[in-house]
C-alpha cells in the first residue's frame, strides 16, 4: 500500500502543468508593482516627504539630546548634593565623636576632682576629729589635774590641821620671820 501512495505522488509531481504569467499592456505583475513603487516614491519626493520625515526625526533627536543633557545635568547636581550631604554626615560624625570625647574628658575631670575633694574633706574631718579629741583630752587632763589639786589641797589641809597645833604654828611663823630677816 505504501508503494501505491508513493507512486501516486511521484506521478502527480511529474505531471504539474506550467501556466503562463498574466500580463497587462505587455507588462508583468512585477513590472507593474515596480512602476507603482517608482511613482509612489516620485510623489513622496515631489511632496518633500523625506524632508518632513528627516526634519521630524531631527526634532525627535534634538529633543532626546536635550533630555539626555538635562538628565546629565540633574545627575551631576544629584551627585554634588550627595557628596555635600556625605561631607556633612562625615562632619557631623566627627563632631559627634569630638563631643563624646569632650564629655568623657569632662566626666573624668569631674570624677578626679570629686575624688580629690572627697579625700580633702575626709582629711579635714579627720583633722577636726583629732583636734576635738586632743582638746577633749587636754580638757579632761586639766579637769583631772584641777580635781587632783583640789583633793591634794583638801588632804594637805586636813593633814596639816590634824597634825599642827598652836606650837607647830608658832614654830612655822618664827621660821618664816627669820627667813625674811
C-alpha positions in Angstrom: 0.0 0.0 0.0 2.9 2.3 0.7 4.1 1.8 -2.8 0.8 3.0 -4.3 0.9 6.2 -2.3 4.4 7.0 -3.3 3.8 6.1 -6.9 0.7 8.4 -7.0 2.7 11.3 -5.5 5.5 10.8 -7.9 3.1 10.8 -10.9 1.4 13.9 -9.6 4.8 15.7 -9.3 5.8 14.8 -12.8 2.6 15.9 -14.4 2.4 19.5 -13.0 1.4 22.0 -15.7 3.3 25.2 -16.2 0.9 28.2 -16.6 1.7 31.4 -18.3 2.2 34.5 -16.2 -0.6 37.2 -16.6 0.4 40.5 -18.3 -1.3 43.8 -18.8 -0.2 46.1 -21.7 2.7 43.7 -22.1 4.0 44.2 -18.5 4.0 41.5 -15.9 2.8 41.9 -12.3 6.3 42.5 -11.1 6.8 45.3 -13.6 3.6 47.0 -12.6 4.5 46.8 -8.9 7.9 48.3 -9.7 6.3 51.1 -11.7 3.8 51.8 -8.9 6.6 51.9 -6.3 8.6 54.3 -8.5 5.6 56.5 -9.0 4.9 56.5 -5.2 8.5 57.3 -4.4 8.4 60.1 -7.0 5.2 61.6 -5.4 6.9 61.4 -2.0 10.0 63.2 -3.3 7.8 65.8 -5.1 5.8 66.4 -1.9 9.1 66.5 0.1 8.0 63.7 2.5 11.6 62.6 3.1 12.5 66.1 4.2 9.5 66.1 6.5 10.5 62.7 7.9 14.1 63.8 8.3 13.1 67.1 10.0 10.7 65.1 12.3 13.5 62.7 13.1 15.9 65.6 13.6 13.4 67.2 16.0 13.0 64.0 17.9 16.8 63.5 18.0 17.2 67.1 19.3 14.5 66.5 21.9 16.2 63.3 23.0 19.6 65.1 23.2 18.2 67.9 25.3 16.5 65.4 27.6 19.8 63.5 27.9 21.7 66.8 28.6 19.1 67.7 31.2 19.4 64.2 32.7 23.2 64.6 32.8 22.8 68.0 34.5 20.4 66.6 37.0 22.7 63.6 37.6 25.6 65.9 38.2 23.5 68.1 40.6 22.4 65.0 42.4 25.9 63.7 42.8 27.0 67.1 44.0 24.2 67.1 46.6 25.1 63.5 47.6 28.8 64.5 48.0 27.7 67.6 50.0 25.5 65.6 52.3 28.1 62.8 52.6 30.6 65.5 53.7 28.1 66.9 56.2 27.4 63.4 57.5 31.1 62.9 57.9 31.5 66.3 59.6 28.6 65.5 61.8 30.1 62.1 62.8 33.4 63.8 63.5 31.6 66.5 65.6 29.7 63.8 67.5 32.9 61.9 68.2 34.5 65.1 69.4 31.6 65.9 71.6 31.7 62.4 73.1 35.4 62.6 73.7 34.9 66.0 75.3 32.1 64.7 77.5 34.3 61.7 78.6 37.2 64.0 79.4 34.9 66.3 81.4 33.4 63.3 83.2 36.9 62.0 84.0 37.9 65.5 85.3 34.8 65.7 87.4 35.5 62.2 88.8 39.1 63.1 89.6 38.0 66.4 91.2 35.3 64.6 93.2 37.8 62.1 94.4 40.3 64.8 95.4 37.5 66.8 97.1 36.4 63.7 98.9 39.9 62.9 100.1 40.4 66.6 101.2 37.1 66.5 103.1 38.0 63.2 104.8 41.3 64.7 105.8 39.7 67.9 107.1 37.1 65.9 109.1 39.8 63.6 110.4 41.9 66.6 111.4 38.9 68.2 113.1 38.1 65.0 114.9 41.7 64.6 116.0 41.6 68.3 117.2 38.4 67.7 119.1 39.9 64.5 120.6 43.1 66.4 121.6 41.0 69.3 123.0 38.8 66.8 125.0 42.0 65.0 126.3 43.5 68.3 127.3 40.3 69.4 129.0 40.0 66.0 130.7 43.6 66.2 131.9 43.2 69.8 133.0 40.0 68.9 134.8 41.6 65.9 136.4 44.6 68.0 137.5 42.3 70.5 139.0 40.4 67.8 140.8 43.6 66.1 142.0 45.0 69.5 143.1 41.8 70.2 145.0 41.9 66.8 146.6 45.6 67.3 147.4 44.8 70.7 148.9 42.0 69.3 150.9 44.1 66.3 152.1 47.0 68.6 152.9 44.7 71.0 154.8 43.2 68.1 156.7 46.6 66.6 157.4 48.0 70.0 158.5 45.0 70.7 160.5 45.3 67.3 162.2 49.0 67.4 162.9 49.5 71.0 163.6 48.6 72.6 166.7 49.4 76.0 168.1 53.0 75.2 168.9 53.7 73.9 165.4 52.2 77.1 164.0 54.4 79.2 166.2 57.5 77.4 165.0 56.4 77.9 161.4 55.7 81.6 161.9 59.1 82.1 163.6 60.9 80.3 160.7 59.1 82.5 158.2 60.0 85.7 160.1 63.6 84.6 160.4 63.8 83.8 156.8 62.7 87.3 156.0 65.4 88.9 158.1 
